[in-house]
Amino acid sequence: MRFFDYSFLENGMLPAGLVNVVSAIAELRERESERKQNNQAVFTRLESIAKVQSVKGSNEIEGIVTSEQRINEIVNQNSAPLNHNETEIAGYRDALSLVHENFAELDIRESDILHLHEVMLNYSPVSGGAYKQNDNVIMEIDSSGARHVRFAPVPANETVQSMEQLILAYMDARQNYGINQLLLIPCFILDFLCIHPFSDGNGRMSRLLSLLLLYKNGFDAGKYISFEEQINRDKANYYEALRLSSTDWHEGKNSYFPFIENFMTTLLYCYKELDKRFAVVNAKKVTKRERIEATVRGSLLPISKQEICYVLPDVSPTTVEAALAQMVKNGLAEKIGTGRNIKYIKFGK
């Protein structure tokens, strides 16, 4: 059986690029913390936008999709789910809310992990809250349509013990002051994914647990700029990092660093985007039109008129609509979607 040892994080021999990313995250986190104390209303609005994007992004990674309108209705609990995909989306909504509202009380312990899984699958025909009873494999389909086993996780009869060892290893490492707690998080997530302890929902659970651990360690940018949507936007690199770091995992010879670097880069994007959003919200010496343009230019994701109004509450919807139309006309922004699903993004992005 695979055992877990995170002592390699003690020696300080980190790739130079990773050191720079971690330093940049620390600097932006300090800036965000100071701003939040005096601008809670702004962060509340950003959180409401990010929650929709997180539910959409985390499910979309797994091929669980519905329309933008339905995502908004389900996340805001204005409508009950109408089909299988929407039940999965509703379950993730509830599990994400549990993490957002109760992260201080939740912890990396078996009872909390199983409960989070149960909540996530509450509307699904698949029962949640229990480890897998049968072996599972992670498949891929090549260009010819042939299926191949990409990774064989821990067998079902070893799952309980493997999860117990993983949790104990994490608890031991987080008490070690010589280990950077931020770098420890993706190590735990990688090992969780390689164990693949559930029959369904392992990927979505990994993202919920990522947020839980980040929040508990004071890194909450993902609450205001969707961490899951960043993964979704760059999932090819995410899966490649996962592949590289899971090679020779069963033998304990794998390198965690590709996955750590991808995880840290994703988190840094969230902090950078949050910094841009806040700068736009608080810009007092520029016109409203310029602030609208800056919001679109600075957004890593397509953004709707409604979302811009959330970010810039002192700007009327009419002004936002006029500014967006002018940006499209001038070739500064591209309009995506139709009807109520229209969003805007910097042209050429």
C-alpha positions as CSV (number, residue, x, y, z in Angstrom):
1,M,0.0,0.0,0.0
2,R,1.1,3.6,-0.8
3,F,2.3,5.7,2.2
4,F,2.6,9.4,2.2
5,D,5.6,11.6,3.2
6,Y,5.6,15.3,2.7
7,S,9.0,15.9,4.4
8,F,10.5,16.8,1.0
9,L,8.8,20.2,1.4
10,E,11.1,20.9,4.4
11,N,14.4,21.2,2.5
12,G,13.6,24.4,0.8
13,M,14.9,23.2,-2.5
14,L,12.1,24.6,-4.6
15,P,12.2,25.6,-8.3
16,A,13.0,29.3,-8.7
17,G,9.8,29.9,-10.6
18,L,7.7,28.4,-7.9
19,V,9.3,30.5,-5.2
20,N,8.5,33.6,-7.3
21,V,4.8,32.5,-7.7
22,V,4.4,31.8,-3.9
23,S,6.0,35.2,-3.1
24,A,3.6,37.0,-5.5
25,I,0.6,35.2,-3.9
26,A,1.7,36.2,-0.4
27,E,2.1,39.9,-1.5
28,L,-1.3,40.0,-3.2
29,R,-3.0,38.2,-0.3
30,E,-1.8,40.9,2.1
31,R,-3.2,43.6,-0.1
32,E,-6.5,41.8,-0.4
33,S,-6.8,41.3,3.4
34,E,-6.3,45.1,4.0
35,R,-8.9,46.0,1.4
36,K,-11.5,43.5,2.6
37,Q,-11.7,45.1,6.0
38,N,-12.9,48.4,4.6
39,N,-14.8,47.2,1.5
40,Q,-16.9,44.2,2.5
41,A,-19.8,45.2,0.2
42,V,-17.5,44.9,-2.8
43,F,-16.2,41.5,-1.8
44,T,-19.8,40.3,-1.2
45,R,-20.8,41.2,-4.7
46,L,-17.7,39.5,-6.2
47,E,-18.5,36.4,-4.1
48,S,-22.0,36.1,-5.6
49,I,-20.5,36.3,-9.2
50,A,-17.7,33.8,-8.4
51,K,-20.1,31.3,-6.9
52,V,-22.0,31.0,-10.2
53,Q,-18.8,30.6,-12.1
54,S,-17.4,28.0,-9.7
55,V,-20.5,25.8,-9.9
56,K,-20.5,26.1,-13.7
57,G,-16.7,25.6,-14.1
58,S,-16.3,22.6,-11.7
59,N,-19.2,20.7,-13.3
60,E,-18.2,21.7,-16.9
61,I,-14.8,20.1,-16.4
62,E,-16.6,16.8,-15.9
63,G,-18.9,17.3,-18.9
64,I,-21.9,18.4,-16.8
65,V,-23.4,21.4,-18.5
66,T,-26.6,23.4,-18.9
67,S,-27.4,26.9,-20.2
68,E,-26.1,30.1,-18.5
69,Q,-29.6,31.0,-17.6
70,R,-30.3,27.7,-15.9
71,I,-26.9,27.8,-14.0
72,N,-27.9,31.2,-12.6
73,E,-31.4,30.1,-11.7
74,I,-30.1,26.9,-9.9
75,V,-27.3,28.6,-8.1
76,N,-29.6,31.4,-6.9
77,Q,-32.2,28.7,-6.0
78,N,-34.9,30.3,-8.2
79,S,-35.6,27.0,-9.8
80,A,-35.4,23.3,-9.0
81,P,-33.2,21.0,-11.2
82,L,-35.0,19.6,-14.2
83,N,-32.7,16.8,-15.3
84,H,-29.6,14.7,-14.3
85,N,-27.0,17.4,-15.1
86,E,-29.0,20.0,-13.2
87,T,-29.2,17.7,-10.1
88,E,-25.4,17.4,-10.2
89,I,-25.1,21.2,-10.5
90,A,-27.5,21.7,-7.5
91,G,-25.5,19.3,-5.4
92,Y,-22.3,21.1,-6.1
93,R,-24.0,24.4,-5.2
94,D,-24.9,23.1,-1.8
95,A,-21.5,21.6,-1.1
96,L,-19.8,24.8,-2.2
97,S,-22.1,26.8,0.1
98,L,-21.1,24.4,3.0
99,V,-17.4,25.1,2.4
100,H,-18.0,28.9,2.1
101,E,-20.1,29.2,5.2
102,N,-18.5,26.5,7.5
103,F,-14.9,26.2,6.5
104,A,-13.7,27.2,10.0
105,E,-15.5,24.2,11.5
106,L,-14.8,21.7,8.7
107,D,-11.5,19.9,8.6
108,I,-9.6,17.2,6.7
109,R,-11.1,14.3,8.6
110,E,-13.0,11.3,7.3
111,S,-16.4,12.4,8.7
112,D,-16.2,15.8,7.0
113,I,-15.0,14.5,3.7
114,L,-17.7,11.9,3.6
115,H,-20.4,14.4,4.6
116,L,-19.2,16.9,1.9
117,H,-19.5,14.1,-0.7
118,E,-23.0,13.2,0.6
119,V,-24.1,16.8,0.2
120,M,-22.6,17.0,-3.3
121,L,-24.5,14.0,-4.5
122,N,-27.7,14.6,-2.5
123,Y,-29.9,15.0,-5.6
124,S,-28.1,12.3,-7.6
125,P,-29.2,8.7,-8.1
126,V,-25.7,7.7,-7.0
127,S,-25.5,7.5,-3.2
128,G,-22.9,9.8,-1.7
129,G,-21.0,9.7,1.6
130,A,-19.3,6.3,1.3
131,Y,-16.0,5.2,-0.3
132,K,-16.1,3.1,-3.4
133,Q,-17.0,-0.6,-3.2
134,N,-15.6,-1.6,-6.6
135,D,-12.2,-0.8,-8.3
136,N,-12.3,2.1,-10.7
137,V,-9.9,3.3,-13.4
138,I,-9.4,6.7,-15.1
139,M,-9.9,6.3,-18.8
140,E,-8.9,8.3,-21.9
141,I,-10.1,8.0,-25.5
142,D,-7.5,8.5,-28.3
143,S,-8.1,10.1,-31.7
144,S,-9.3,6.8,-33.1
145,G,-11.9,6.4,-30.4
146,A,-10.1,3.6,-28.6
147,R,-10.2,3.6,-24.8
148,H,-7.0,3.3,-22.7
149,V,-6.4,3.2,-18.9
150,R,-4.7,6.5,-18.1
151,F,-4.3,5.7,-14.4
152,A,-5.3,2.9,-12.1
153,P,-6.2,4.3,-8.7
154,V,-6.0,2.5,-5.3
155,P,-8.2,-0.7,-5.3
156,A,-11.4,-0.6,-3.4
157,N,-10.2,-2.9,-0.7
158,E,-7.3,-0.5,0.2
159,T,-9.3,2.7,0.0
160,V,-10.3,3.1,3.6
161,Q,-6.7,2.5,4.8
162,S,-5.2,4.7,2.1
163,M,-7.5,7.6,3.0
164,E,-6.7,7.1,6.7
165,Q,-3.0,7.3,6.0
166,L,-3.4,10.3,3.7
167,I,-5.4,12.2,6.4
168,L,-2.8,11.3,9.1
169,A,0.1,12.3,6.9
170,Y,-1.5,15.7,6.2
171,M,-2.3,16.2,9.9
172,D,1.3,15.4,10.7
173,A,2.8,17.7,8.0
174,R,0.6,20.7,9.0
175,Q,2.1,20.6,12.5
176,N,5.6,20.9,11.0
177,Y,6.5,24.6,11.0
178,G,9.3,23.9,8.5
179,I,6.7,23.0,5.8
180,N,5.0,25.8,3.8
181,Q,1.3,25.1,4.4
182,L,0.3,26.5,1.0
183,L,2.6,24.1,-0.9
184,L,1.2,21.2,1.2
185,I,-2.3,21.7,-0.1
186,P,-1.7,20.5,-3.7
187,C,0.3,17.6,-2.4
188,F,-2.8,16.4,-0.5
189,I,-5.1,17.0,-3.5
190,L,-2.8,15.1,-5.8
191,D,-2.8,12.1,-3.5
192,F,-6.5,12.3,-3.0
193,L,-7.0,12.2,-6.8
194,C,-4.6,9.2,-7.1
195,I,-6.5,7.3,-4.5
196,H,-9.8,8.2,-6.2
197,P,-11.8,7.1,-3.2
198,F,-15.3,7.5,-4.5
199,S,-17.2,5.8,-7.3
200,D,-18.3,9.2,-8.6
201,G,-17.4,12.9,-8.0
202,N,-13.7,12.6,-7.3
203,G,-12.7,15.6,-9.5
204,R,-15.4,17.8,-8.0
205,M,-14.5,16.7,-4.5
206,S,-10.9,17.6,-5.1
207,R,-11.8,21.1,-6.0
208,L,-14.1,21.5,-3.0
209,L,-11.3,20.2,-0.8
210,S,-8.8,22.6,-2.5
211,L,-11.0,25.5,-1.5
212,L,-11.5,24.2,2.0
213,L,-7.8,23.9,2.6
214,L,-7.1,27.3,1.0
215,Y,-9.7,29.0,3.1
216,K,-8.5,27.4,6.3
217,N,-5.0,28.6,5.6
218,G,-6.1,32.2,4.8
219,F,-6.0,32.1,1.0
220,D,-9.6,33.0,0.0
221,A,-9.2,34.6,-3.4
222,G,-11.1,31.6,-4.9
223,K,-14.2,32.8,-3.0
224,Y,-14.2,36.0,-5.0
225,I,-12.6,34.9,-8.3
226,S,-13.6,31.4,-9.3
227,F,-10.7,28.9,-8.7
228,E,-12.6,26.2,-10.5
229,E,-13.3,28.3,-13.6
230,Q,-9.6,29.0,-13.9
231,I,-8.9,25.3,-13.9
232,N,-11.7,24.8,-16.5
233,R,-10.2,27.5,-18.8
234,D,-6.8,25.8,-18.7
235,K,-7.8,22.2,-18.2
236,A,-5.3,20.9,-20.8
237,N,-2.4,22.1,-18.7
238,Y,-4.1,20.9,-15.5
239,Y,-4.5,17.4,-16.8
240,E,-1.0,17.4,-18.1
241,A,0.4,18.4,-14.7
242,L,-1.8,15.7,-13.1
243,R,-0.4,13.1,-15.5
244,L,3.2,14.1,-14.9
245,S,2.8,14.1,-11.1
246,S,1.0,10.8,-11.0
247,T,3.6,8.9,-13.0
248,D,5.2,6.3,-10.7
249,W,2.8,7.3,-7.9
250,H,2.1,3.8,-6.8
251,E,5.9,3.2,-6.3
252,G,6.2,6.5,-4.3
253,K,8.7,7.8,-7.0
254,N,6.5,10.6,-8.4
255,S,7.3,14.3,-8.5
256,Y,4.7,16.5,-6.9
257,F,6.1,19.7,-8.5
258,P,4.3,19.8,-11.8
259,F,1.0,19.6,-10.0
260,I,2.1,22.1,-7.3
261,E,3.2,24.6,-10.0
262,N,-0.1,24.3,-11.8
263,F,-2.1,24.7,-8.6
264,M,0.0,27.8,-7.5
265,T,-0.3,29.4,-11.0
266,T,-4.1,29.0,-10.9
267,L,-4.2,30.5,-7.4
268,L,-2.0,33.4,-8.6
269,Y,-4.3,34.1,-11.5
270,C,-7.2,34.4,-9.0
271,Y,-5.3,36.9,-6.9
272,K,-4.3,38.9,-9.9
273,E,-7.8,39.0,-11.2
274,L,-9.1,40.0,-7.8
275,D,-6.5,42.8,-7.7
276,K,-7.7,44.1,-11.1
277,R,-11.3,43.9,-10.2
278,F,-10.8,45.9,-7.0
279,A,-8.7,48.5,-8.7
280,V,-11.5,49.1,-11.1
281,V,-14.2,49.3,-8.4
282,N,-12.2,51.8,-6.4
283,A,-11.0,53.9,-9.3
284,K,-12.2,57.4,-8.4
285,K,-10.2,59.5,-10.9
286,V,-11.5,57.9,-14.1
287,T,-14.8,58.1,-15.8
288,K,-17.5,55.5,-15.4
289,R,-17.0,54.5,-19.1
290,E,-13.3,54.0,-18.5
291,R,-14.0,51.9,-15.4
292,I,-16.4,49.7,-17.5
293,E,-13.8,49.3,-20.2
294,A,-11.2,48.4,-17.6
295,T,-13.5,45.8,-16.1
296,V,-13.9,44.0,-19.4
297,R,-10.2,44.3,-20.3
298,G,-9.1,43.0,-16.9
299,S,-11.5,40.1,-16.7
300,L,-9.9,36.7,-17.4
301,L,-13.4,35.4,-18.2
302,P,-16.3,36.6,-20.4
303,I,-18.3,38.9,-18.3
304,S,-22.0,39.9,-18.6
305,K,-23.7,43.3,-18.2
306,Q,-25.2,42.1,-14.9
307,E,-21.8,41.1,-13.6
308,I,-20.4,44.4,-14.4
309,C,-23.2,46.1,-12.6
310,Y,-22.4,44.0,-9.6
311,V,-18.8,45.0,-9.7
312,L,-19.6,48.7,-10.3
313,P,-22.8,49.3,-8.3
314,D,-22.6,53.1,-8.8
315,V,-22.8,52.7,-12.6
316,S,-26.3,52.4,-14.1
317,P,-27.2,49.5,-16.4
318,T,-27.9,52.0,-19.2
319,T,-24.3,53.4,-18.9
320,V,-22.9,49.9,-18.9
321,E,-24.9,48.9,-21.9
322,A,-23.8,52.0,-23.9
323,A,-20.2,51.5,-23.0
324,L,-20.2,47.8,-24.0
325,A,-21.9,48.6,-27.3
326,Q,-19.2,51.3,-28.0
327,M,-16.4,48.8,-27.1
328,V,-17.8,46.3,-29.6
329,K,-18.2,48.9,-32.3
330,N,-14.6,50.1,-31.7
331,G,-13.2,46.6,-31.8
332,L,-12.1,46.6,-28.2
333,A,-14.4,43.9,-27.0
334,E,-16.1,40.8,-28.5
335,K,-19.7,39.8,-27.8
336,I,-20.3,36.2,-27.0
337,G,-23.7,34.4,-26.9
338,T,-27.1,35.6,-27.6
339,G,-30.2,36.9,-25.7
340,R,-29.9,36.7,-21.9
341,N,-26.6,34.8,-22.2
342,I,-24.6,37.6,-23.8
343,K,-21.2,38.2,-22.3
344,Y,-18.2,40.4,-23.3
345,I,-14.5,39.8,-23.4
346,K,-11.5,41.7,-24.5
347,F,-11.2,41.4,-28.3
348,G,-8.7,38.8,-29.4
349,K,-8.4,37.1,-26.0
